[in-house]
Each structure stands twice: as structure tokens, then as C-alpha cells.
Amino acid sequence: MAIRVHRQGRWPLPPAPRALLFCLWTILATWALPADSSAGGPVLHSPAPGKAAEEAIGPEEAEPDYLGLAEGHRRAREYLQAISAYQLALIEDPHNSVAWFGLGLSQYEAGQVQEAIGSYREALKNDPDLWEAEMNLGVIWFNRKNPGQALVHFERAKALSPESWRPFFLTGEVHRLRDHLADAETSYKQALDLASDGDEQAVIHAALVSVYLGRKDYAGAARHVMASRPHATDMEASDRQLAALYLEMGQEDKALVYLERLAADPSTGPELHETIGWMRVDRKDHDRGIQSLEIALERQPDPARREKLSLQIVKLHIRLEQFDEAVALLQKGLPGSTNPEWYFLLGSLHLQAGRLEPAGKRLAQALHLDADCAQCYNKLAAIFLKQEDFGRAIPLLDRYRELQPEEAMTYFYLGVAYDRLGHYGKAIPPYEKFLELDQGRRDRESFQVRQRLKGLKKRAGRR
């Protein structure tokens, strides 16, 4: 369909998501206003002459030639030439409503908007029943952000052509622009009752979607998206709408159906696969969730986002106790990385598996990149304690104590380290601090410390 009044980009968007209305406005941008109000399909000519006009056009008169020439120029989008030809036709017959209408169409397309308004008014003077002229005047005023004046013309068009869906639809557009959603819904539903063509109905359903979105009635919006699907030209956009609406309603099972349809396209970007992956993980479908996340990781071109997603997948593997998978992914991303978290996590996993040497190496690298990594000091100290290298454990424990002064077990291990080195006097303060902070929560360690403090204080001559 090719509109003769509306030009691409001239319609202001009503207050509704632009993405959801894209297909609607694309169709609006290519409308034709039909000569026959009962016709549902596009036409490429001006309204047919009325009876008076037909009687005025004789077989030997020049006007039909000018009029035909003008129509040919207009169809070829030669609007300036069409204007000249229509004006010549009107010299011959100044009351020809068809010529005035065609002149208005051409003037509007040529950017002569004020002149087009005058031409449509002349067309209506000569043929007051020319509802197409009322429609086009309404469109002009709508584009000029005068919805009140536009509504006057659309209402007249409705009265002149009550069997056509278009005036009712555009009346709904004005109401929606004014945020009168109830009136907009009524007009759209009247248009829907009159529209017989599937494409026309799809346009109206899309408008109704925006009304229900404005009310946050996502279930209503979803119903109209579904109703328009049999005639949708962009099924991917429809799937995205439905997925978004079901997510808004918290119906993730239904949303996943449409998201997975979208993801089946090999050109789908990483974001969609990542969304699907986390949704599956949330639903405890961990294997398929990780599979989707790995696809997202593979397709992600941004290095920073790749690293972030990699760490998220690593932590997911750790949460699922899939330690080998976590180690493999960390080692794959390690070369050249300056992110201390990579080294810390890998070192921690090595430590958990009892691989003390590689654990110490990775934790030391993490500490080199982040001198305030408290847990790096803690875990390195744990390695030296396991190796009974108490002299190297003590400075690490001291630094961890500075960073985490309320952690009771730090003082316990400091006391043990000094005690095992024979520095009994230095062992007493951290043991006492441990008891103060722990408040008996750790029965075994508390009992050991109390018993050990008795011996140490006795050795030191303290009570």
C-alpha cells in the first residue's frame, strides 16, 4: 500500500515502546486511501469522479487528458509535474473534485502542506461526501501535532464512510496520542470489527497491544500479539514481543518457548543465549543452561564482557561442585589476564584439591595484582600452615588480621604459629583475642585454646 498524504517519519510516536510499534508505523507509512470505502486492498489512483464530475467530462474535452497526465506523473512520483497538470485540468473544470484531490496529494508529497490543505478543502466544497479528503486532512493535522483538528476530520470521515475501518483506526490513534486509552481501545475495536483483510487486522492488533502496554495489562497485550501472528510479516519481532510480555508476567516457561525459537537462528547474538542460559540455570536446568552460556561466551566479541561471563560460568561450576570444569575454564582464560580474580579462583581450587604448589603460585600472582586481596593472604597462610612453615605464615596472618580484624580464626592460627615456633609469650595475646571474639561458638578450638593458655600462662608465671 502506498500512502499519498503521509510521508515516512512524519508521524509522531504515541507514548508506547517504539520497538513494539515498529511494524505498525511501517504499515502506516505506506498507506493508500482507497476510492471505494468498502475495498480492503490498496489503490493507486485518486477517488473516482462523482456523478456531477462525470457529467462535466465530455469525450471531446481536454480535461481527461490533463487529468490522466497528472495521474501518471503522480504515480511516477513526479509531483511538481503532477501539480502543473492538475492545475491545467482545473482551469478547464474548476469544480472537478478528483483533480482537487489529486492536486492535494501531490502538493503534500512535494512539501507544499498549506497548499494541500487548501486543495482538499476545495475538493470537499465540490464533493462534500469525499471522505478520503477528510481522512487526508486529518492525517495532515495529526502530523502537524494538532490532534484536536485531526479528530474533527476523522469523525467526519467516519460519518461519511461508516463501513471503512481506517477512520476508526485513526480516531484511535488520536485518542492514544492524547493518552485517552479507553477511547482509543473503543475506536480500535470498532476498526477491528470492520477490517476484513488480515494485514489490516494485524495493524489494529498492534495498536491495541500498545494500549494494553500503556495500562500494564500484559496479558491483554499478549492476546493481541497472538491474534496478529497469522498475518505477521516479522515473526521474529512477534516472538520477541511475546517473550518480553511473558517475562513481565513472570511466566518464564512460556517466555522460554519464544526465546528458544529466536535462538535457533545461527545469527542470533550472544545476549539472547546468555538470557536463556541464566533462565535455565534458575530453573535448575544446569546442563542446558551452561550450554547456552557457553554459546554466548563463544559469540561475545567484547573482551571485557567475555571475561565477566567467563568468571560467572566458573563460579556456577564451583557452586555445582564441578571443579574440574571450573579449573579448565580458568586455565583457558588465564594467559595474558591481569584480573586478580582469575588467579585467586584458580589458586583456591588448587588449594581445595590439595595441590599446594600450584595453589601458592596462583595466589601469589593474585596478590601481586591486588595487594589488598584479603583472602589471598588468608589462603597463602593456610598453605604455609599445612607445610608447617610457620615463619612464613605469620606475616601473612598479620596482614589478613589488619584487613579483617573481626575474623576470630586468624587469631587462633596466629597463636598456633607462635606456639609451634616456641614464641610462647607472643602466642598468648592472639589466643586471648580468639576467645574474646569467638564467644565459645567453636567448641573444639575454644577448649584447645583454654587448655593451652593455662600451660602457657603457668610457663610465663601468669595467672
Secondary structure as GFF3:
##gff-version 3
##sequence-region A 1 463
A	DSSP	alpha_helix	18	28	.	.	.	ID=ss1
A	DSSP	alpha_helix	51	56	.	.	.	ID=ss2
A	DSSP	alpha_helix	63	75	.	.	.	ID=ss3
A	DSSP	alpha_helix	79	92	.	.	.	ID=ss4
A	DSSP	alpha_helix	97	109	.	.	.	ID=ss5
A	DSSP	alpha_helix	113	126	.	.	.	ID=ss6
A	DSSP	alpha_helix	131	143	.	.	.	ID=ss7
A	DSSP	alpha_helix	147	160	.	.	.	ID=ss8
A	DSSP	alpha_helix	165	177	.	.	.	ID=ss9
A	DSSP	alpha_helix	181	194	.	.	.	ID=ss10
A	DSSP	alpha_helix	198	214	.	.	.	ID=ss11
A	DSSP	alpha_helix	218	228	.	.	.	ID=ss12
A	DSSP	three_ten_helix	229	231	.	.	.	ID=ss13
A	DSSP	alpha_helix	235	248	.	.	.	ID=ss14
A	DSSP	alpha_helix	252	263	.	.	.	ID=ss15
A	DSSP	alpha_helix	270	282	.	.	.	ID=ss16
A	DSSP	alpha_helix	286	299	.	.	.	ID=ss17
A	DSSP	alpha_helix	303	319	.	.	.	ID=ss18
A	DSSP	alpha_helix	323	333	.	.	.	ID=ss19
A	DSSP	alpha_helix	340	352	.	.	.	ID=ss20
A	DSSP	alpha_helix	356	369	.	.	.	ID=ss21
A	DSSP	alpha_helix	374	386	.	.	.	ID=ss22
A	DSSP	alpha_helix	390	403	.	.	.	ID=ss23
A	DSSP	alpha_helix	408	420	.	.	.	ID=ss24
A	DSSP	alpha_helix	424	438	.	.	.	ID=ss25
A	DSSP	alpha_helix	443	459	.	.	.	ID=ss26
###
